[in-house]
Amino acid sequence: MTIAVLGGTGPQGRGLALRWAVAGQQVVIGSRDAARAQQVAGELGHGITGAANLQAAQQADIVLVRCPTRGIPHC
């Protein structure tokens, strides 16, 4: 199973991607900038790959979209 984390270059996306990869899942980080996604994937290791958002989603069985929470009121 492959999990794509779109918006995966930020702290929360990185953390989720790394934890899933360490647990044995195939993970691809998606970003608007494919080179940035590949850089972050290389930094994290554990077989994580990086791609542009569309390509990451096309490779995955499960897609997580990580959106910034700025401006969202907390309950």
N, C-alpha and C positions, 0 to 999 in steps of 0.2 A: 504494500500500500504506500502511496506517495502523498504527502501532505504539502500543499503550497501555502506559504505565509506571505500574503500580499501586504506590502507595507512592512516587510520584515527587517528593514535595515535599522529601525529604531530600537530603543532598549527593550520594550516589551516584546516586539516581534523576534528580536535576537534570542531573548530568554526562552520563549516558547519553542522556537526552532531548535535550539541547542538541547533542551530537555527531551523533545521528541526524538531527535537524532541519537542521543545517548541511550534512549530506551529502545533503540533498534528500528525506528521508522526511517523511511526515505524522506528527506525534506528538501524542498526547493524554496529559496527565498525569492520573492518577487519585488520589483521596484520599478518606478517610472524610468530609472536609469539602470540598464542591464549591467553596465560596468560596475556601478556601485553595489548592486546585488552580488555580483561575482566576488568583489573585494571583501564584502562582509562574510560571505560564505567561506572564503579562504581563511579569514581570520578565525572563524568558529571551528572549522575542521569537521571531523566526525562524518565525512561523506556528504555534508550539506553542499548543495549547488545553488547557483544564482542565475536569474534570468529576468527579462522584462516581464511585467505583470501578466500580459496575455500569454506568453509562452509558458510561464510558471503554472498558470491556471490550466492550460491545455495538457500539461504533463501529469496533473494531479488527479487523485481519486477524491480527495477532500481539499477544499479551499477555505482558508481562514482569511478574512479581510480585516486587517488591523487599521483602524481609523483613529486619528488624533482625538483626544477627549476634550481639548480646549473648547470652552464655550458650552459644554454639556453640563447642566446642573447636576450636582450629586445629591442623592436623596439620603 
